[in-house]
Amino acid sequence: MTLFLTSSPCLDDVPQGVRLPCVFNSINGFVDNLRAACRDGMRMLIIAGDPDNAPLNDEMAQTFRGCFEYHGIHPSFFALLDTRNEAFAPQLVAGADFIMLAGGHVPSQAAFFERIGLRALMEGFDGVVMGVSAGSMNAASTVYVQPELPGESIDPGFQRFAPGLGLTDLQTLPHYQMVKDNLLDGRRLYEDITFGDSHGHAFYVLVDGSYIMQQRGEACLYGEAYLIRDGVMTMICRKGESLPLGRQGNR
């Protein structure tokens, strides 16, 4: 299996004349690595992050299909999996060569994954998986569920560590450039909440355009990223650079 863990793979500043809301971001070699991992005629499946939001999911799927085709990756079959067709999840996953785990609210997406039995359905999957934001987070064996919505960080029942799909050992946090100064429930999201949760863990913090690629269990980080471990945050990679992360557990 080839696994891409992205924050956001998209670039809103599209070339003139391109009628798409975004294209894939080519910095840090992402487009080149994606093309190398894919083959023409792949059977692609997008699994929604917000399974009940049909209009958003349809728009998202259309945009991503356009992105793939713009970059020369032409699927022979393209499907979206959400609440409307979840009964067919076993057939759709079994028939896919490429699975994209879309972004959304991490616990809500995880509940959908659990409902359709996605972890078991992906057992032995040997194609390409691309996580986007929450999808990258939920790909981990143990997911760090960073509080996001008001009330979550002060709710004693909110589960901050939860089982994920088990595709990697790496715990990622996306969109750092967007959320690094956020306040949640009167506290700083990173300094007052996430740093404390990092004791005994390692969180890989990505900005949009940065990503981790894992092939045959070997992971490599591309682009600007930070590591939070035991309450300390350190920059570990810069834009245009890469950093091998060693072997990671996956199925």
KARARA-V305141 format. One line per field, one symbol per residue. ss: DSSP state (H for helix, E for strand, - for the rest). phi: phi as a letter, one per 30 degrees, with the letter a starting at -180 (. if undefined). psi: psi as a letter, one per 20 degrees, with the letter a starting at -180 (. if undefined). A space follows every 50 residues. Layout:
ss->???
phi->???
psi->???
This chain:
ss->-EEEEE---EE-----------EE--HHHHHHHHHHH-----EEEEE--- ---HHHHHHHHHHHHHHHHH------EEEEE-HHHHHHHHHHHH---EEE E----HHHHHHHHHHH-HHHH------EEEEE-HHHH--E-EEE------ -HHH------EEE----E--EEE--HHHH---EE--EEHHHHHHHHH--- -EEEEE----EEEEE--EEEEE--EEEEE--EEEEEE----EEEEEE--- -
phi->.cbcccdbdcbddddejdcbdabddddiidddddeddcbdidccbccdcb dccddddddddddddddedeciccddbbbccbedbddceeddddcccbbc cddldeddddddeddcideddceidbccbbcbhedddddddccdcdebce jddcddcdddbbdcdidaddccbchedccdcdcbhibdeddccdeddddi bbcccccdjcaccbbhiccbcbjdabccbhibcbdcaceicbbdcidbda c
psi->qpppoqfpjqohnqqpipmqirrqpiqkjggghgghhqqqjqoqpppqhn hingggggggggghghgghhjjooqippqpoahhkhhjggggghjqhppp orrbpghgghhggghjlhghhjpjpkbppoqodhhggiiqgoponpqgqp hhijoiipoipqqbikiripoqprkhhhihjqppkjqpgfhifgghiipj ropooqrpiqrppppkipqpppaprqpopljppppiqrpirqopiapqpr .
